[in-house]
Amino acid sequence: MRMLNKYLLSIVLLIVQSLCLFACTPLPPAETGSARSTAPWEGRLRDLFNDSIDPSAVGLTGISSSNAGGAVSARAEEAQFIVRVRVATVTTEGAGKDLRYLITLRVIGDPIAGPRTPGDTIQISIGQDNPTFGIAKAKDMQLAGVQFIGFLREFNQLGTPVMHWHLARDGQDVLDAVRNVAVLSEVSED
């Protein structure tokens, strides 16, 4: 019986580990009508979708980095999905130098701009090589229930579509910047 329990535990751990390997969320196949990005995750786009949480969004002191150099507007222009999200769960995986935070975000309501996300939850992983690891470690389970504005974009990484993200403070200034970009985009299309 003890051997069977070890075997089942090994299988469960293997499944969980295979589901949560990377800091980014691979997406399901594209739905009809949704465009896949072929852009590589590099340069300016890597800076905009930097898999990070704005420190001011979680109550850490300091100046918000979300709009440094007009980044909110730039993210809004380049994002495929701009949605309000709430942290549903925070768990850890691994130990020591392999410790990582697994965070499940639940999409709240309609998109702020752009199309709906492929699902109503988004799984992100923050490893120790991510600058946001310090925020995840400092806030840990206090992140549960925190609401953000998520800027998401899919990138082609070695032929695999991978979602990269930035979580900004859910504030009126961020919403206004996003809506201004959306209005300007609509006007320029006409």
C-alpha positions as CSV (number, residue, x, y, z in Angstrom):
1,M,0.0,0.0,0.0
2,R,2.8,2.4,0.9
3,M,4.5,1.8,-2.5
4,L,1.2,2.5,-4.3
5,N,0.9,5.8,-2.4
6,K,4.4,6.8,-3.4
7,Y,3.7,5.9,-7.0
8,L,0.4,7.9,-7.1
9,L,2.2,10.9,-5.5
10,S,4.9,10.7,-8.1
11,I,2.4,10.7,-10.9
12,V,0.5,13.6,-9.5
13,L,3.7,15.6,-9.0
14,L,4.8,14.8,-12.5
15,I,1.5,16.1,-13.9
16,V,1.6,19.3,-11.9
17,Q,5.2,20.0,-12.8
18,S,4.5,19.4,-16.5
19,L,1.6,21.8,-16.4
20,C,3.6,24.6,-14.8
21,L,7.1,24.5,-16.2
22,F,7.6,27.9,-17.6
23,A,7.1,31.5,-16.5
24,C,4.7,32.0,-19.4
25,T,1.4,30.5,-20.4
26,P,1.2,28.5,-23.6
27,L,-2.1,29.1,-25.3
28,P,-4.6,26.6,-26.8
29,P,-5.0,26.6,-30.6
30,A,-6.3,29.9,-32.0
31,E,-10.0,30.2,-32.2
32,T,-11.5,31.1,-35.5
33,G,-11.0,34.8,-36.2
34,S,-8.3,35.4,-33.7
35,A,-4.9,36.3,-35.0
36,R,-1.7,34.6,-33.8
37,S,1.3,36.8,-33.2
38,T,4.5,35.8,-35.0
39,A,6.5,38.5,-33.3
40,P,9.6,37.3,-31.3
41,W,9.8,38.3,-27.6
42,E,12.7,40.7,-27.8
43,G,13.6,44.4,-27.7
44,R,10.9,46.9,-27.0
45,L,8.2,44.2,-26.9
46,R,10.1,42.2,-24.3
47,D,10.3,45.5,-22.2
48,L,6.6,46.1,-22.5
49,F,5.5,42.5,-21.8
50,N,8.1,41.8,-19.2
51,D,6.3,39.2,-17.1
52,S,6.2,41.6,-14.2
53,I,4.0,43.1,-11.6
54,D,4.1,46.9,-11.0
55,P,5.2,47.3,-7.4
56,S,2.7,50.1,-6.8
57,A,-0.1,47.7,-7.8
58,V,0.6,45.7,-4.6
59,G,1.1,48.6,-2.2
60,L,4.9,48.7,-2.3
61,T,6.3,52.2,-1.9
62,G,8.0,53.9,-4.8
63,I,7.1,55.3,-8.1
64,S,4.9,53.2,-10.4
65,S,6.8,51.7,-13.2
66,S,3.7,51.0,-15.2
67,N,3.7,54.3,-17.1
68,A,7.4,55.1,-17.1
69,G,8.1,56.6,-20.5
70,G,4.5,56.2,-21.6
71,A,4.6,52.5,-21.1
72,V,0.9,52.1,-20.5
73,S,0.0,53.7,-23.8
74,A,2.7,51.6,-25.6
75,R,1.5,48.4,-23.9
76,A,-2.1,49.3,-24.9
77,E,-1.0,49.8,-28.5
78,E,0.8,46.4,-28.6
79,A,-1.3,44.2,-26.4
80,Q,-3.6,41.6,-27.8
81,F,-5.6,41.4,-24.6
82,I,-6.2,44.1,-22.0
83,V,-8.3,42.8,-19.1
84,R,-9.0,43.3,-15.5
85,V,-7.8,40.3,-13.5
86,R,-8.0,39.2,-9.9
87,V,-5.5,36.8,-8.2
88,A,-7.5,33.6,-7.5
89,T,-4.7,31.4,-6.1
90,V,-1.0,31.7,-5.1
91,T,1.0,28.5,-4.7
92,T,4.7,27.6,-4.7
93,E,6.5,24.9,-6.4
94,G,10.0,23.6,-5.9
95,A,12.5,24.6,-3.2
96,G,15.7,26.5,-2.8
97,K,17.0,27.9,-6.1
98,D,14.1,26.1,-7.9
99,L,11.3,27.8,-6.0
100,R,8.7,29.5,-8.1
101,Y,5.3,31.1,-7.5
102,L,2.3,29.8,-9.5
103,I,-0.4,32.4,-9.7
104,T,-3.8,31.9,-11.2
105,L,-5.5,35.0,-12.4
106,R,-9.3,35.1,-13.0
107,V,-10.5,37.5,-15.8
108,I,-13.1,39.9,-14.5
109,G,-15.8,41.1,-16.8
110,D,-15.5,42.3,-20.4
111,P,-12.1,43.2,-21.9
112,I,-11.0,46.8,-21.2
113,A,-9.9,46.9,-24.8
114,G,-9.5,44.3,-27.6
115,P,-11.0,40.8,-27.8
116,R,-11.8,38.4,-25.0
117,T,-9.0,36.2,-23.7
118,P,-9.1,32.5,-24.8
119,G,-10.2,31.5,-21.3
120,D,-11.4,33.0,-18.0
121,T,-8.3,32.1,-16.1
122,I,-4.6,32.7,-16.8
123,Q,-1.8,30.8,-15.1
124,I,1.5,32.7,-14.6
125,S,4.7,31.4,-13.1
126,I,7.3,33.6,-11.4
127,G,10.7,32.0,-11.0
128,Q,13.7,33.4,-9.2
129,D,15.2,34.7,-12.4
130,N,12.2,37.0,-12.8
131,P,12.6,40.5,-11.2
132,T,9.0,40.2,-9.9
133,F,10.1,37.2,-7.7
134,G,10.9,39.6,-4.9
135,I,7.4,41.0,-5.0
136,A,5.8,37.6,-5.1
137,K,8.0,36.5,-2.1
138,A,7.3,39.7,-0.1
139,K,3.5,39.5,-0.7
140,D,3.1,35.8,-1.0
141,M,-0.4,34.8,-0.1
142,Q,-1.4,38.4,0.4
143,L,-1.6,38.6,-3.4
144,A,-4.8,36.5,-3.3
145,G,-7.7,38.8,-4.2
146,V,-5.5,41.6,-5.5
147,Q,-6.9,43.1,-8.7
148,F,-4.8,44.3,-11.7
149,I,-5.1,45.5,-15.2
150,G,-3.4,42.8,-17.3
151,F,-1.6,43.6,-20.6
152,L,-1.1,40.3,-22.5
153,R,0.4,39.4,-25.8
154,E,1.3,36.2,-27.4
155,F,4.7,35.7,-28.9
156,N,6.3,33.0,-31.0
157,Q,9.1,31.3,-29.1
158,L,10.8,28.5,-31.0
159,G,7.6,27.9,-33.0
160,T,5.4,27.7,-29.8
161,P,2.9,30.4,-29.0
162,V,3.6,31.7,-25.5
163,M,1.8,34.5,-23.6
164,H,3.8,37.2,-21.9
165,W,2.3,39.8,-19.6
166,H,2.5,42.9,-17.4
167,L,0.2,43.5,-14.5
168,A,-0.4,47.1,-13.8
169,R,-2.2,48.9,-10.9
170,D,-6.0,48.9,-11.4
171,G,-6.3,52.7,-11.3
172,Q,-8.3,55.3,-13.2
173,D,-5.1,56.8,-14.7
174,V,-4.2,53.4,-16.3
175,L,-7.8,52.9,-17.5
176,D,-7.9,56.4,-19.0
177,A,-4.6,55.8,-20.9
178,V,-5.8,52.5,-22.3
179,R,-9.1,54.0,-23.3
180,N,-7.4,56.9,-25.0
181,V,-5.3,54.5,-27.1
182,A,-8.4,52.5,-28.0
183,V,-10.2,55.6,-29.1
184,L,-7.2,56.9,-31.1
185,S,-6.9,53.4,-32.7
186,E,-10.5,53.4,-33.8
187,V,-10.3,56.9,-35.2
188,S,-7.1,56.0,-37.2
189,E,-8.9,53.0,-38.7
190,D,-11.8,55.1,-40.0
